[in-house]
Amino acid sequence: MTHTRYAFIKANWHADIVDQALTGFAELIPMAQIDVFDVPGAFEMPLLARDLAETGKYAAVAAAALVVDGGIYRHDFVAAAVVDGLMRASLDSGVPVLSVSLTPHHFQETEHHKAIYTAHFVEKGREAARAALMIGEARAKMNAPSVAA
């Protein structure tokens, strides 16, 4: 069965920047085929990604977050845990779970950095959509009946 729906999870931290990943994703996959889910932050994405993937409704799940050094916790630890969790959600469910999570080492709340990362998230959203479509095509080809020559 071919699914034509996609789930897109957005972390609410730095939503003005992170939401741009959905903009890029929707340039290649129509919004009518995308179900959008918001979570408080990046750490909450893997559990929801697994739950969405396990519903069997989606061809792929994309998850977007901007994980920055907040001074209280190690952002590299959080980013690694999130990416590992998303990969495990994909492997456990058999549904592609794509990360659009960025972890800049020196993000600052300046207009310059916001502009850079806003544009970058649009492109990362496009990349996630391309990956979702390519994986779907590859899996469809893999499952298609062979034609004898």
N, C-alpha and C positions, 0 to 999 in steps of 0.2 A: 504494500500500500504506500503510495507516495503522498507525503504530507506537504501542504502548501502554506502552512502557518509557521511562524517563527515567534519565539519569545525573546524579549529584550528587557534585561534587568538594568536599572540605573541606580547607582548609589547617590544619595542626596547630598553628601558632602561635596561642595564645589559644584552644585547642580548647574550653575550657569555655564560651566565649562563642559562637564560630563554629558549634559543633555545634547551637546553637539554631535556626539557619537551616533545618537539616534538619527539625527539629521542626515549624516553621511550614509548610514545603513539604509535609510528610507529612499535614498537616491537610486538604489539598485533593487530593493525589494519594496513593493508598494505598502504604504501604511495600512491598507485594508487587510494585509496578510500578517501584520505584526501586532502581537499582544504585548503591551508595555507594563512593566511592574517596577515599582519603586521600593527601595530598601534604605534603611538609615545610612549605612556605610558599606565599605567593601567587604568587611568581615562577614556580613550577613548574606552575601551573594551565593556562595557555594551551596548552602542548604536549599535555598529557593531554586537555584539552577537544577539541582538534583531532583527536587520535587516536581518541577515543571517538565524536565526530561522524562521522568518516569510516568507522566500522564499518557504518553504516547500520542499527544496532539501535535507535537512540533517536529519539524524537519531539523531544527537546530535551535540552540539557546545561546544568546550573546549576553555578556555581562560587562558593564562599563563602570569604571571608577577611577578617581585620581587619588592616589595614596601619597600624602606628603608627610614630611617630618614635622610632627606636631610638638616636638620637644618633650613629650611625656613618654612616648613609646617609640620603639624602633620601627620606623616605617618599612624598612627592608624586611623585617620579620613578618609584619602584617602582609606585605605584598607577596612574599614567598608562600605564606599560609593560604592566601586567597587563590593564587594561581594553582597551587597543589590541590586545593579543594575543588576548583573548577575542573581540573584534569580528572580527578577521581570521580566527580559527578558524571563526566563524559564516559569514562571507562566502565563505571558501574551500571550506567543506564543504557549504553550503546547508542546514545544520541550525541551528536557533536555539541560540545559546550565550548564556546569561543570567548577568549579573554580580550577585552578592550580596556585593560587596566594599565595605567601608566604610573610610574614611580620616579618622578624627577628628584634628583638629589638636592637641588637648590631652588625649589619653587618659592617665589615671593609673591605676595598679593599686590603686584604692580600691574599697571595697564599693559606694559610690555610683555610680561610673562603670561598674563591672561590672554592676550592676543595670540601669542605663540601657541599656547596649549589649546585654545579654542579651535584654531585652524587644524592643529594636529589631531584633535579628537574627531573632527569631521572626516579626515583622511583615514583614521583608524576605524571609524564606523564603516566606511566604504570597504576597507580591507576585510573586515569581519563579514560583511555581506558577500563579498567575492568568495571568501573561504567557505561560507555556508553553502553557497550555490555549487562551488566546485566539489565539495565533499558529497553533496547530494547527487551530483552527476556521476561521480566515481562509484558511489555505492549502488546507484541504479544500474550502471554498466556491469558492475560485479555480480549483481543479482539477475541480470537479464539472461534469458536462455541463449545458449550458444547456437550459432548457425554454422552447420557443417559446410565446408567448402566443396 
